[in-house]
Amino acid sequence: MTFALILLAVAVIFIIRSLKVVPQQNAWVVERLGKYHSTLTPGLNLLVPFVDNVAYKHSLKEIALDVPSQVCITRDNTQLQVDGILYFQVTDPMRASYGSSNYIMAITQLAQTTLRSVIGKLELDKTFEERATINHTVVTAIDEAALNWGVKVLRYEIKDLTPPKEILHAMQQQITAEREKRALIAASEGRRQEQINIATGEREASIARSEGEKQAVINKAQGEAASITAVADATASAIERIASAIRQPGGAEAVQLKVAEKAVDAYSRVASDATTTLIVPSDMNQIASLIGSAMKLTQANKVN
């Protein structure tokens, strides 16, 4: 009975050491008699008990590594406290096991030294503007070295850039001065635009007034011309009607009678004015002869 229990215990131990279940997104490195043998993939795997040994276990997930904060010196000799975070992933479990004694520490140190080198080539103001360039440079430099460690560096992000308090205060003063300068420029631009708008409005109003005056003069002239034309047309029409009436039978006699009436009426009005001295021709036949001459001219025009 005791022997059976011993055999059962040995069998259980053999099974436990022979069967290995690897979780998803993990890789286990197996050594056989102290030498690399294989890499176990996720799922159930069989090993040779007491011969094969799981030496390393690696996670294949993306890992976020917090790079410790450090002081960097910029190109213009300014100290800058830099803090960042590095994202990497194990792509080759065998190299990650034997390429470096501690690939996490190696990546961290390389990220710090590369960052100091990149920051040292930039001036303080540029470090805030060139974050993307700094991140890309650090990733490229680390990724080349990390290939031998079975690690793929995905990206690096600067979390914080902190200059000394004195520099920070000076930068704040510079920002304040720049904003005040922009405010003054904006105010002056506003006053300038206001003056331009006023001048433009006055110019347009003056042009509108002059155009109105011009149009008024044109309209007045056109009205006067139309009035003169209408009077001339009416006079011409009246003359034509008179000439047409004279050509009719008895027209000449009617004209004589009308002229005689006008003459007598004119003499009567002159005579009625007490302040007017009237000189009457000694021979009244002169008036009749004058009327006769006018009628001869009328008849001559009629013949023509």
C-alpha positions as CSV (number, residue, x, y, z in Angstrom):
1,M,0.0,0.0,0.0
2,T,2.8,2.4,0.8
3,F,4.6,1.6,-2.4
4,A,1.4,2.3,-4.4
5,L,1.1,5.7,-2.7
6,I,4.8,6.4,-3.5
7,L,4.2,5.5,-7.1
8,L,1.1,7.7,-7.2
9,A,3.0,10.6,-5.8
10,V,5.8,10.1,-8.3
11,A,3.3,9.9,-11.1
12,V,1.6,13.2,-10.0
13,I,5.0,14.9,-9.8
14,F,5.8,13.6,-13.3
15,I,2.5,14.9,-14.7
16,I,2.9,18.3,-13.0
17,R,6.4,18.7,-14.4
18,S,5.5,17.4,-17.8
19,L,2.3,19.4,-18.5
20,K,2.6,23.2,-18.7
21,V,-0.3,25.5,-19.6
22,V,0.9,28.8,-21.0
23,P,-1.6,31.7,-20.7
24,Q,-2.5,33.8,-23.8
25,Q,-0.1,36.5,-24.8
26,N,2.7,34.8,-22.9
27,A,5.9,32.9,-23.9
28,W,7.9,30.6,-21.8
29,V,11.5,29.8,-22.6
30,V,12.5,26.1,-21.9
31,E,16.1,25.0,-21.2
32,R,17.1,21.4,-21.6
33,L,20.0,20.5,-19.3
34,G,20.9,24.1,-19.0
35,K,20.7,24.9,-22.7
36,Y,18.0,26.7,-24.6
37,H,15.6,24.2,-26.1
38,S,12.3,25.8,-27.2
39,T,9.7,28.5,-26.5
40,L,6.3,27.4,-25.3
41,T,3.4,29.0,-27.0
42,P,0.0,29.7,-25.3
43,G,-1.9,26.5,-24.5
44,L,-1.0,23.0,-23.2
45,N,2.6,22.0,-23.6
46,L,4.6,18.7,-22.8
47,L,8.0,18.7,-21.2
48,V,10.5,16.0,-20.2
49,P,10.5,15.9,-16.4
50,F,13.8,16.7,-14.7
51,V,15.3,17.3,-18.1
52,D,13.4,20.4,-19.4
53,N,13.0,23.4,-17.2
54,V,11.1,26.7,-17.7
55,A,13.8,29.2,-17.3
56,Y,12.1,32.5,-18.3
57,K,8.6,33.7,-18.6
58,H,7.8,36.7,-20.8
59,S,4.6,38.7,-21.4
60,L,4.0,39.6,-25.0
61,K,1.6,42.4,-24.2
62,E,2.6,46.1,-24.7
63,I,4.3,47.3,-21.6
64,A,4.4,50.9,-20.4
65,L,7.7,51.7,-18.7
66,D,7.9,54.9,-16.6
67,V,11.4,56.4,-17.3
68,P,12.6,58.1,-14.1
69,S,12.8,61.9,-14.2
70,Q,16.2,63.4,-14.9
71,V,18.0,66.7,-15.4
72,C,19.0,67.6,-18.9
73,I,21.2,70.5,-20.1
74,T,19.9,72.4,-23.1
75,R,22.1,73.9,-25.8
76,D,21.9,77.4,-24.1
77,N,23.0,75.8,-20.8
78,T,19.7,75.7,-19.1
79,Q,18.7,72.9,-16.7
80,L,15.5,71.1,-17.6
81,Q,13.7,68.4,-15.6
82,V,12.4,65.8,-18.0
83,D,10.0,63.0,-17.3
84,G,8.8,60.5,-19.8
85,I,7.1,57.1,-20.5
86,L,8.3,54.4,-22.8
87,Y,6.1,51.8,-24.5
88,F,7.7,48.5,-25.7
89,Q,6.8,44.9,-26.5
90,V,8.8,41.6,-26.3
91,T,8.9,40.2,-29.8
92,D,11.6,37.5,-29.4
93,P,11.4,35.7,-26.1
94,M,14.7,33.8,-26.7
95,R,16.7,37.1,-27.3
96,A,14.9,38.7,-24.4
97,S,16.1,35.9,-22.2
98,Y,19.7,35.7,-23.3
99,G,20.4,39.0,-25.1
100,S,20.5,41.1,-21.9
101,S,20.6,40.3,-18.2
102,N,17.9,42.9,-17.6
103,Y,16.4,44.3,-20.8
104,I,14.0,46.6,-18.8
105,M,16.9,48.3,-17.0
106,A,18.9,48.5,-20.3
107,I,16.0,50.2,-22.1
108,T,15.5,52.6,-19.3
109,Q,19.2,53.6,-19.2
110,L,19.3,53.9,-23.0
111,A,16.2,56.1,-23.0
112,Q,17.7,58.5,-20.4
113,T,21.1,58.8,-22.2
114,T,19.5,59.3,-25.6
115,L,17.1,61.9,-24.2
116,R,20.0,63.9,-22.6
117,S,21.8,63.8,-26.0
118,V,18.8,65.1,-27.9
119,I,17.9,67.8,-25.4
120,G,21.5,69.0,-25.4
121,K,21.2,69.8,-29.1
122,L,18.2,72.0,-28.7
123,E,17.7,75.4,-27.1
124,L,15.2,75.8,-24.3
125,D,12.4,77.3,-26.4
126,K,12.8,74.6,-29.0
127,T,12.4,71.8,-26.5
128,F,8.8,72.8,-25.9
129,E,8.1,73.1,-29.7
130,E,10.0,69.9,-30.8
131,R,8.4,67.3,-28.6
132,A,7.4,65.1,-31.5
133,T,10.9,65.3,-32.9
134,I,12.4,64.4,-29.5
135,N,10.0,61.4,-29.1
136,H,10.8,60.1,-32.6
137,T,14.6,60.4,-32.1
138,V,14.5,58.6,-28.8
139,V,12.4,55.7,-30.2
140,T,14.6,55.4,-33.3
141,A,17.8,55.2,-31.1
142,I,16.4,52.7,-28.6
143,D,14.8,50.5,-31.2
144,E,18.1,49.9,-33.0
145,A,19.8,48.7,-29.9
146,A,16.8,46.8,-28.6
147,L,16.7,44.5,-31.6
148,N,19.4,42.4,-29.9
149,W,17.3,42.2,-26.8
150,G,14.3,40.8,-28.5
151,V,12.3,44.0,-27.7
152,K,10.4,46.3,-30.0
153,V,10.2,49.9,-28.8
154,L,6.8,51.3,-30.0
155,R,6.8,54.9,-28.8
156,Y,8.2,57.3,-26.3
157,E,6.2,60.2,-24.8
158,I,7.5,63.1,-22.7
159,K,5.2,63.6,-19.8
160,D,6.6,66.8,-18.4
161,L,9.3,69.4,-19.1
162,T,10.0,71.5,-16.0
163,P,12.6,74.3,-16.2
164,P,14.0,76.0,-13.0
165,K,11.7,78.4,-11.1
166,E,13.8,81.4,-12.2
167,I,13.5,80.4,-15.9
168,L,9.8,79.6,-15.4
169,H,9.2,83.1,-13.9
170,A,11.1,84.8,-16.8
171,M,9.1,82.8,-19.3
172,Q,5.9,83.9,-17.6
173,Q,7.0,87.5,-17.8
174,Q,7.9,87.1,-21.5
175,I,4.5,85.6,-22.2
176,T,2.8,88.4,-20.3
177,A,4.8,91.0,-22.3
178,E,4.0,89.3,-25.5
179,R,0.3,89.3,-24.7
180,E,0.4,93.0,-23.7
181,K,2.1,93.7,-27.0
182,R,-0.5,91.8,-28.9
183,A,-3.2,93.7,-27.1
184,L,-1.7,97.0,-27.9
185,I,-1.3,96.0,-31.6
186,A,-4.9,94.8,-31.7
187,A,-6.1,98.1,-30.2
188,S,-4.0,100.2,-32.6
189,E,-5.3,98.1,-35.5
190,G,-8.8,98.7,-34.3
191,R,-8.3,102.4,-34.1
192,R,-6.7,102.4,-37.6
193,Q,-9.6,100.4,-39.0
194,E,-12.1,102.7,-37.3
195,Q,-10.4,105.8,-39.0
196,I,-10.3,104.0,-42.3
197,N,-14.0,103.2,-42.0
198,I,-14.9,106.8,-41.0
199,A,-12.9,108.2,-43.9
200,T,-14.4,105.7,-46.3
201,G,-17.9,106.5,-45.1
202,E,-17.3,110.3,-45.5
203,R,-15.9,109.7,-49.0
204,E,-18.8,107.6,-50.0
205,A,-21.2,110.1,-48.5
206,S,-19.5,113.0,-50.4
207,I,-19.6,111.0,-53.6
208,A,-23.3,110.3,-53.1
209,R,-24.1,113.9,-52.4
210,S,-22.2,115.1,-55.5
211,E,-24.0,112.4,-57.6
212,G,-27.3,113.6,-56.2
213,E,-26.5,117.2,-57.0
214,K,-25.3,116.2,-60.4
215,Q,-28.5,114.3,-61.1
216,A,-30.6,117.2,-59.8
217,V,-28.9,119.6,-62.2
218,I,-29.3,117.1,-65.0
219,N,-33.0,116.7,-64.1
220,K,-33.5,120.5,-63.9
221,A,-31.8,121.0,-67.3
222,Q,-33.8,118.2,-68.8
223,G,-37.0,119.7,-67.4
224,E,-36.2,123.2,-68.7
225,A,-35.3,121.7,-72.1
226,A,-38.5,119.8,-72.2
227,S,-40.4,123.0,-71.2
228,I,-38.7,125.0,-73.9
229,T,-39.4,122.3,-76.5
230,A,-43.0,122.1,-75.4
231,V,-43.4,125.9,-75.7
232,A,-41.7,125.9,-79.0
233,D,-43.9,123.0,-80.2
234,A,-47.0,124.9,-79.1
235,T,-45.9,128.1,-80.7
236,A,-45.1,126.4,-83.9
237,S,-48.4,124.6,-83.9
238,A,-50.2,127.9,-83.2
239,I,-48.3,129.6,-86.1
240,E,-49.1,126.7,-88.4
241,R,-52.8,126.9,-87.5
242,I,-52.8,130.7,-88.0
243,A,-51.1,130.3,-91.4
244,S,-53.6,127.6,-92.3
245,A,-56.5,129.9,-91.3
246,I,-55.1,132.8,-93.4
247,R,-55.1,130.6,-96.5
248,Q,-58.8,129.9,-96.1
249,P,-61.3,132.1,-97.9
250,G,-61.8,135.3,-95.9
251,G,-58.8,134.6,-93.8
252,A,-56.9,137.7,-94.8
253,E,-59.8,140.0,-94.0
254,A,-60.1,138.3,-90.6
255,V,-56.5,139.0,-90.0
256,Q,-56.9,142.6,-90.9
257,L,-59.8,142.9,-88.6
258,K,-57.9,141.2,-85.8
259,V,-54.8,143.4,-86.3
260,A,-57.0,146.5,-86.3
261,E,-58.7,145.4,-83.1
262,K,-55.3,144.9,-81.4
263,A,-54.1,148.3,-82.6
264,V,-57.2,150.1,-81.3
265,D,-57.1,148.1,-78.1
266,A,-53.4,149.0,-77.6
267,Y,-54.1,152.7,-78.2
268,S,-57.0,152.6,-75.8
269,R,-54.8,151.0,-73.0
270,V,-52.1,153.6,-73.6
271,A,-54.6,156.4,-73.5
272,S,-56.2,155.2,-70.3
273,D,-52.8,155.5,-68.4
274,A,-52.7,158.9,-66.9
275,T,-48.9,158.9,-66.6
276,T,-48.3,158.0,-70.2
277,T,-48.0,160.6,-72.9
278,L,-49.6,159.4,-76.1
279,I,-48.3,160.7,-79.4
280,V,-51.0,160.1,-82.1
281,P,-50.0,160.2,-85.7
282,S,-51.4,163.3,-87.5
283,D,-52.6,161.1,-90.3
284,M,-54.6,158.1,-89.2
285,N,-54.2,156.7,-92.7
286,Q,-50.6,155.7,-91.7
287,I,-52.1,153.1,-89.4
288,A,-54.3,151.7,-92.1
289,S,-51.3,151.7,-94.5
290,L,-49.3,149.8,-91.9
291,I,-52.0,147.2,-91.6
292,G,-52.2,147.0,-95.3
293,S,-48.5,146.3,-95.6
294,A,-48.7,143.5,-93.1
295,M,-51.5,142.0,-95.0
296,K,-49.5,142.2,-98.3
297,L,-46.7,140.3,-96.6
298,T,-49.1,137.7,-95.4
299,Q,-50.6,137.2,-98.8
300,A,-47.1,137.0,-100.4
301,N,-46.2,134.2,-98.0
302,K,-49.4,132.5,-98.8
303,V,-48.6,132.6,-102.6
304,N,-45.1,131.2,-101.9
